[in-house]
Amino acid sequence: MTASPADGLRVGLFVTCLVDLFRPSVGFAAVKLLEDAGCSVEVPAAQTCCGQPAFNSGDRADARAIAEGVIRAFEGYDYVVAPSGSCGGMLKKHYVELFDANDPWAGRAEAFSAKVFELVSFLTDVLKVTGVSASHDGTVTYHDSCSGLRELGIKAQPRALLATVKGLELREMKESEVCCGFGGTFCVKYPDISNSIVSRKTADIAATQAETLLAGDLGCLMNMSGKLKREGSPIKARHVAEVLAGMTDTPAIGEKRR
């Protein structure tokens, strides 16, 4: 049997706050995808928030303290994988900004950031996974989240894997790469602007007549799903990992438990 690029790799899963608190099924789907690819997956109990809310609010002192804790928790792994372009972008791109070049932590931050990847890009770009064994009978559309797309270059990767899901039909929406209006603290500080942006987004989603909305960031999905629900739309919302892992037996985002 040909060796897999993942053979022997220890992967630390960065679960993210939203997955932990609102959608644990995404974490389980991530573990399944990584293990199916041959990785040994662990979830460090010492992990916390990535620190992005503090960082985006200008609180660099607390962001740095959080970063040090996360780095300590994950330093022993070959790779750090997050089912989120937003958190992944913080870990990979912004941790290094928190430490001056002569800071003892600078080298540790750079080494840590170099091994951080968003889930789907890790599967395709690092492990060279070309397909999944899942099936999903229905139509979907895909939203490209801002951080994943612009900071990590994630666009073709999820579409490549979705193309291998049996029974799935992808219907591209107009301006799939445009922000959904969530933006973390942005939607709290500027609710009217956020609502205007998400209204345009849900109109584009509805125009595809797809049954399910997919994305790689739970924050975006919760924002868009909430707006769709308020508009009375029947469109469901799921994290792309759930579909790729064939784990769609749980209620969609915002739906009641069966």
C-alpha positions as semicolon CSV with decimal commas, in nm:
position;residue;x (nm);y (nm);z (nm)
1;M;0,000;0,000;0,000
2;T;0,129;0,347;-0,090
3;A;0,218;0,560;0,209
4;S;-0,003;0,861;0,275
5;P;0,154;1,208;0,323
6;A;-0,024;1,208;0,658
7;D;0,126;0,885;0,789
8;G;0,284;0,952;1,127
9;L;0,169;1,314;1,145
10;R;0,038;1,444;1,478
11;V;-0,219;1,713;1,420
12;G;-0,347;1,942;1,692
13;L;-0,705;2,048;1,619
14;F;-0,779;2,410;1,706
15;V;-1,152;2,374;1,765
16;T;-1,247;2,748;1,778
17;C;-1,485;2,907;2,026
18;L;-1,791;2,904;1,802
19;V;-1,751;2,536;1,713
20;D;-1,700;2,446;2,078
21;L;-1,997;2,644;2,205
22;F;-2,246;2,634;1,918
23;R;-2,163;2,361;1,668
24;P;-1,950;2,075;1,806
25;S;-2,050;1,860;1,508
26;V;-1,807;2,065;1,298
27;G;-1,523;1,959;1,527
28;F;-1,621;1,593;1,499
29;A;-1,642;1,626;1,121
30;A;-1,294;1,782;1,115
31;V;-1,154;1,493;1,320
32;K;-1,313;1,240;1,084
33;L;-1,172;1,409;0,774
34;L;-0,824;1,429;0,923
35;E;-0,825;1,072;1,050
36;D;-0,960;0,942;0,719
37;A;-0,661;1,113;0,557
38;G;-0,424;0,925;0,790
39;C;-0,353;1,182;1,060
40;S;-0,329;1,123;1,432
41;V;-0,554;1,394;1,576
42;E;-0,549;1,539;1,925
43;V;-0,747;1,825;2,079
44;P;-0,532;2,000;2,344
45;A;-0,744;2,079;2,648
46;A;-0,538;2,392;2,721
47;Q;-0,643;2,570;2,402
48;T;-0,847;2,891;2,429
49;C;-0,985;3,157;2,197
50;C;-0,740;3,254;1,922
51;G;-0,745;3,612;2,052
52;Q;-0,893;3,769;1,741
53;P;-1,164;3,974;1,922
54;A;-0,899;4,138;2,139
55;F;-0,661;4,187;1,846
56;N;-0,927;4,346;1,624
57;S;-1,031;4,575;1,909
58;G;-0,677;4,704;1,957
59;D;-0,610;4,516;2,280
60;R;-0,268;4,384;2,186
61;A;-0,164;4,307;2,544
62;D;-0,442;4,054;2,597
63;A;-0,408;3,926;2,240
64;R;-0,040;3,858;2,306
65;A;-0,113;3,678;2,634
66;I;-0,368;3,459;2,457
67;A;-0,125;3,390;2,174
68;E;0,143;3,273;2,416
69;G;-0,100;3,027;2,573
70;V;-0,212;2,889;2,239
71;I;0,146;2,852;2,116
72;R;0,239;2,660;2,431
73;A;-0,059;2,428;2,388
74;F;0,022;2,340;2,027
75;E;0,402;2,353;1,999
76;G;0,441;1,976;2,019
77;Y;0,238;1,900;1,709
78;D;0,350;1,865;1,349
79;Y;0,059;2,076;1,229
80;V;-0,217;2,291;1,376
81;V;-0,546;2,273;1,188
82;A;-0,855;2,491;1,235
83;P;-1,198;2,447;1,071
84;S;-1,213;2,823;1,024
85;G;-1,046;3,065;0,785
86;S;-1,097;3,346;1,034
87;C;-0,926;3,180;1,331
88;G;-0,675;3,020;1,096
89;G;-0,586;3,362;0,960
90;M;-0,535;3,498;1,310
91;L;-0,308;3,212;1,408
92;K;-0,108;3,206;1,086
93;K;-0,088;3,570;0,984
94;H;-0,131;3,786;1,293
95;Y;0,039;3,608;1,581
96;V;0,378;3,708;1,443
97;E;0,269;4,073;1,450
98;L;0,231;4,059;1,828
99;F;0,603;4,011;1,896
100;D;0,896;4,237;1,813
101;A;1,188;4,084;1,626
102;N;1,408;4,081;1,939
103;D;1,134;3,930;2,157
104;P;1,213;3,577;2,287
105;W;0,866;3,475;2,169
106;A;0,917;3,594;1,811
107;G;1,085;3,276;1,690
108;R;0,829;3,056;1,864
109;A;0,546;3,253;1,704
110;E;0,699;3,221;1,358
111;A;0,753;2,845;1,397
112;F;0,398;2,803;1,523
113;S;0,241;3,012;1,247
114;A;0,427;2,820;0,978
115;K;0,250;2,497;1,069
116;V;-0,103;2,641;1,096
117;F;-0,356;2,559;0,825
118;E;-0,727;2,590;0,768
119;L;-0,892;2,247;0,751
120;V;-0,984;2,214;0,383
121;S;-0,664;2,375;0,257
122;F;-0,465;2,141;0,480
123;L;-0,639;1,840;0,330
124;T;-0,585;1,951;-0,030
125;D;-0,263;2,154;-0,024
126;V;-0,062;1,964;0,237
127;L;-0,204;1,611;0,244
128;K;-0,291;1,616;-0,129
129;V;-0,637;1,474;-0,068
130;T;-0,820;1,474;-0,403
131;G;-1,161;1,344;-0,301
132;V;-1,391;1,225;-0,025
133;S;-1,624;0,927;0,002
134;A;-1,927;1,123;0,123
135;S;-2,262;1,159;-0,049
136;H;-2,513;1,443;-0,032
137;D;-2,822;1,439;-0,248
138;G;-2,911;1,799;-0,309
139;T;-2,807;2,140;-0,432
140;V;-2,566;2,366;-0,245
141;T;-2,410;2,707;-0,285
142;Y;-2,080;2,819;-0,130
143;H;-1,983;3,144;0,042
144;D;-1,616;3,244;0,045
145;S;-1,543;3,398;0,384
146;C;-1,323;3,709;0,388
147;S;-1,036;3,580;0,603
148;G;-1,015;3,241;0,438
149;L;-1,018;3,388;0,089
150;R;-0,806;3,699;0,135
151;E;-0,562;3,593;0,404
152;L;-0,523;3,222;0,329
153;G;-0,610;3,193;-0,041
154;I;-0,894;2,947;0,008
155;K;-1,134;2,930;-0,286
156;A;-1,064;2,638;-0,520
157;Q;-0,991;2,388;-0,241
158;P;-1,344;2,340;-0,100
159;R;-1,493;2,334;-0,447
160;A;-1,248;2,065;-0,557
161;L;-1,351;1,837;-0,271
162;L;-1,722;1,918;-0,303
163;A;-1,701;1,808;-0,667
164;T;-1,625;1,456;-0,543
165;V;-1,927;1,433;-0,312
166;K;-2,172;1,189;-0,469
167;G;-2,510;1,340;-0,555
168;L;-2,410;1,700;-0,475
169;E;-2,474;1,984;-0,719
170;L;-2,291;2,313;-0,659
171;R;-2,470;2,627;-0,774
172;E;-2,241;2,928;-0,758
173;M;-2,398;3,246;-0,624
174;K;-2,336;3,595;-0,756
175;E;-2,041;3,758;-0,577
176;S;-1,968;3,458;-0,358
177;E;-1,652;3,633;-0,239
178;V;-1,830;3,941;-0,100
179;C;-1,849;3,980;0,280
180;C;-2,160;3,852;0,459
181;G;-2,158;4,143;0,705
182;F;-2,054;3,947;1,013
183;G;-1,697;4,061;1,068
184;G;-1,689;3,957;1,434
185;T;-1,723;4,275;1,641
186;F;-1,814;4,470;1,325
187;C;-2,174;4,344;1,330
188;V;-2,207;4,460;1,691
189;K;-2,053;4,803;1,638
190;Y;-2,231;4,871;1,308
191;P;-2,555;4,667;1,308
192;D;-2,733;4,869;1,039
193;I;-2,443;4,839;0,794
194;S;-2,404;4,470;0,880
195;N;-2,774;4,407;0,818
196;S;-2,758;4,583;0,481
197;I;-2,462;4,370;0,375
198;V;-2,615;4,040;0,484
199;S;-2,944;4,132;0,313
200;R;-2,760;4,156;-0,019
201;K;-2,587;3,829;0,056
202;T;-2,905;3,636;0,134
203;A;-3,062;3,772;-0,186
204;D;-2,770;3,625;-0,382
205;I;-2,803;3,296;-0,192
206;A;-3,175;3,273;-0,258
207;A;-3,126;3,347;-0,629
208;T;-2,933;3,022;-0,671
209;Q;-3,238;2,824;-0,551
210;A;-2,993;2,595;-0,372
211;E;-3,123;2,389;-0,083
212;T;-2,817;2,435;0,139
213;L;-2,566;2,713;0,204
214;L;-2,210;2,604;0,281
215;A;-1,906;2,792;0,407
216;G;-1,586;2,730;0,600
217;D;-1,647;2,976;0,884
218;L;-1,912;2,924;1,148
219;G;-1,940;3,295;1,228
220;C;-2,037;3,374;0,868
221;L;-2,275;3,079;0,861
222;M;-2,453;3,180;1,182
223;N;-2,492;3,535;1,050
224;M;-2,630;3,429;0,712
225;S;-2,845;3,152;0,856
226;G;-2,997;3,391;1,109
227;K;-3,090;3,635;0,834
228;L;-3,231;3,360;0,615
229;K;-3,446;3,239;0,906
230;R;-3,576;3,590;0,973
231;E;-3,668;3,621;0,606
232;G;-3,859;3,293;0,623
233;S;-3,625;3,117;0,382
234;P;-3,617;2,734;0,378
235;I;-3,247;2,730;0,285
236;K;-3,039;2,532;0,532
237;A;-2,686;2,625;0,640
238;R;-2,400;2,389;0,719
239;H;-2,025;2,400;0,761
240;V;-1,853;2,250;0,458
241;A;-1,671;1,997;0,679
242;E;-2,002;1,836;0,776
243;V;-2,087;1,766;0,412
244;L;-1,736;1,651;0,319
245;A;-1,734;1,413;0,615
246;G;-2,081;1,280;0,534
247;M;-2,205;1,395;0,875
248;T;-2,530;1,573;0,794
249;D;-2,762;1,371;1,015
250;T;-2,767;1,651;1,274
251;P;-3,004;1,951;1,234
252;A;-2,872;2,232;1,018
253;I;-2,753;2,554;1,180
254;G;-3,038;2,725;1,360
255;E;-3,274;2,427;1,337
256;K;-3,433;2,257;1,634
257;R;-3,312;1,917;1,742
258;R;-3,524;1,638;1,605
